[in-house]
Every structure is written in C-alpha cells, then in structure tokens.
Amino acid sequence: MLSPPLSGTFNAIEAVEHTACDRSEIPPGPASAGKRSKARALCTWKDCDHREPDTDKMKKHAATHRRCPKEDCSWADARDQKETKRHVWSNHKAWAESTGYPSMDAQCDECPAVFTREDSMIRHKKKAHGTIKRVKK
C-alpha cells in the first residue's frame, strides 16, 4: 500500500523530473568518464569514416563525395558512389583510363566474359551457365 509523500520532500516523479531538467547537478559517473568525441555526425558514404561535430559541417563534407573527381567538371549530383563512377565512365572515359579510376566492369567468375553493367553479367550467368553464385561484396 502506498502512503502519501511527506510534506516538504520530493516524491519519486518530482525527483526524476528535477534531475532530467537540471543536468549540472548530476555528478559524473563511469559512463561519462574519459574523453568523449566531439564528433556527433558520421559520414554515411561507403568506405568513409569522416566525423563532424554538427550536421551542417557534415553536409559540407558530404558535398565532396557528390561531385565529379575530375577537377574541371562541375557535375555534383551523385546520390552514391556507383552514380559517381557511372558519370565518370560515361563522360570522362579517357581521363578515367589515364588516371586509373576504378572501373565499373563486372566479370563473370566462371568464364573470362566482362560486362559494363552488373545486371548484364547476371543475365549472362543465367543464360550461359544456368546458375547464379551469390558473391558477397
């Protein structure tokens, strides 16, 4: 059976509300011990570990991924790395070959056939080899 709180004291709900609103009075515990990273935003681009303290700076960093790697190209609309590769190989093929830019080619693992698109390679494997082996990326 619950008894009413004594006058002049906090009940449990008031104590939780008080500590939730006034964090300055909470002593540092083991969870907050040690150094904390000031970076709160993590880049979601594939193979990028960049961190920024706020989302505005992260948006600026993300813009570096979205633009064409060729310096004299103003294209900056990529949604992902695959789209950037597609743009480079479609519009700057000579530059991509001369600089060693990663290709978009997909090679059949059962024969020496090479395709410009992965879906073409999958269709080839279905027709020519009758099976599709799933390859983890």
Helices and strands as residue ranges (DSSP letters): H 12-21, G 23-25, G 30-32, E 41-42, E 51-52, H 55-66, H 81-91, H 93-99, E 106-107, E 114-115, H 118-124, I 125-129
